[in-house]
Amino acid sequence: MYTYNGERIIEVIENGVLVSFKDYSHVPDGKLLSNERAMDLAEEVFHKTNRSYARGLSFIRIENQRRSFIDENGVEQTFPVQWIKFAHRNGSYNWVTLGGGGAVVEMEIDSRWDYFRGRRKTEMWDNDDWVLAREGKGPQLPSPSALA
């Protein structure tokens, strides 16, 4: 049985290219990495998934954030992450999110921003709440999420 915002691993592939990955299947173990090691690991992830695209990336910043999912018992599991953001020469934003012990929790390339509306422009097929809004079964998400 599928649980909205539940435990899952999601890959979004566009034209044969992995553009988004999320691993919300478990809470990562261990401590967060140093910022220097986190940036190095994020760059490694980009180079391993798409070497030619990675050549156009420039580091922007690291933010400490939190992620969550609903476990098999219906309990929300929340955990700390490091969100490592990069710009690409094509104008897009890109990131790798690392959990404890350097576990890759998210990776996204070629995310676009709608400056006029102050929100994400790229569709969010890896977000259950966005998909529900897109299907008319849930409310529109607030900024900075994309319009469904």
Solvent accessible surface area in square Angstrom, and as a share of the most:
residue,aa,sasa,rsa
1,M,233,1.04
2,Y,125,0.48
3,T,61,0.36
4,Y,116,0.44
5,N,47,0.24
6,G,1,0.01
7,E,76,0.34
8,R,31,0.11
9,I,102,0.52
10,I,32,0.16
11,E,103,0.46
12,V,36,0.21
13,I,107,0.54
14,E,103,0.46
15,N,146,0.75
16,G,72,0.69
17,V,58,0.33
18,L,48,0.24
19,V,25,0.14
20,S,7,0.04
21,F,42,0.18
22,K,31,0.13
23,D,23,0.12
24,Y,14,0.05
25,S,39,0.25
26,H,93,0.42
27,V,58,0.34
28,P,15,0.09
29,D,124,0.64
30,G,62,0.60
31,K,177,0.75
32,L,55,0.27
33,L,44,0.22
34,S,71,0.46
35,N,91,0.46
36,E,131,0.59
37,R,104,0.38
38,A,0,0.00
39,M,54,0.24
40,D,57,0.29
41,L,30,0.15
42,A,0,0.00
43,E,65,0.29
44,E,72,0.32
45,V,21,0.12
46,F,3,0.01
47,H,63,0.28
48,K,164,0.69
49,T,64,0.37
50,N,37,0.19
51,R,140,0.51
52,S,73,0.47
53,Y,33,0.12
54,A,6,0.05
55,R,152,0.55
56,G,7,0.06
57,L,30,0.15
58,S,69,0.45
59,F,84,0.35
60,I,64,0.33
61,R,102,0.37
62,I,35,0.18
63,E,53,0.24
64,N,117,0.60
65,Q,49,0.22
66,R,146,0.53
67,R,44,0.16
68,S,43,0.28
69,F,5,0.02
70,I,47,0.24
71,D,22,0.11
72,E,149,0.67
73,N,120,0.61
74,G,55,0.53
75,V,81,0.46
76,E,105,0.47
77,Q,55,0.24
78,T,65,0.38
79,F,5,0.02
80,P,62,0.39
81,V,0,0.00
82,Q,4,0.02
83,W,31,0.11
84,I,0,0.00
85,K,27,0.11
86,F,3,0.01
87,A,31,0.24
88,H,22,0.10
89,R,185,0.67
90,N,62,0.32
91,G,53,0.51
92,S,0,0.00
93,Y,55,0.21
94,N,0,0.00
95,W,33,0.11
96,V,0,0.00
97,T,0,0.00
98,L,0,0.00
99,G,0,0.00
100,G,6,0.06
101,G,54,0.52
102,G,10,0.10
103,A,35,0.27
104,V,46,0.27
105,V,2,0.01
106,E,9,0.04
107,M,3,0.02
108,E,10,0.05
109,I,10,0.05
110,D,47,0.25
111,S,5,0.03
112,R,86,0.31
113,W,87,0.30
114,D,24,0.12
115,Y,156,0.59
116,F,191,0.80
117,R,141,0.52
118,G,33,0.32
119,R,30,0.11
120,R,30,0.11
121,K,135,0.57
122,T,40,0.23
123,E,76,0.34
124,M,21,0.09
125,W,120,0.42
126,D,7,0.04
127,N,36,0.19
128,D,14,0.07
129,D,59,0.31
130,W,0,0.00
131,V,33,0.19
132,L,34,0.17
133,A,14,0.11
134,R,104,0.38
135,E,96,0.43
136,G,68,0.65
137,K,145,0.62
138,G,27,0.26
139,P,111,0.70
140,Q,89,0.39
141,L,27,0.13
142,P,102,0.64
143,S,57,0.37
144,P,87,0.55
145,S,23,0.15
146,A,1,0.01
147,L,75,0.38
148,A,38,0.30
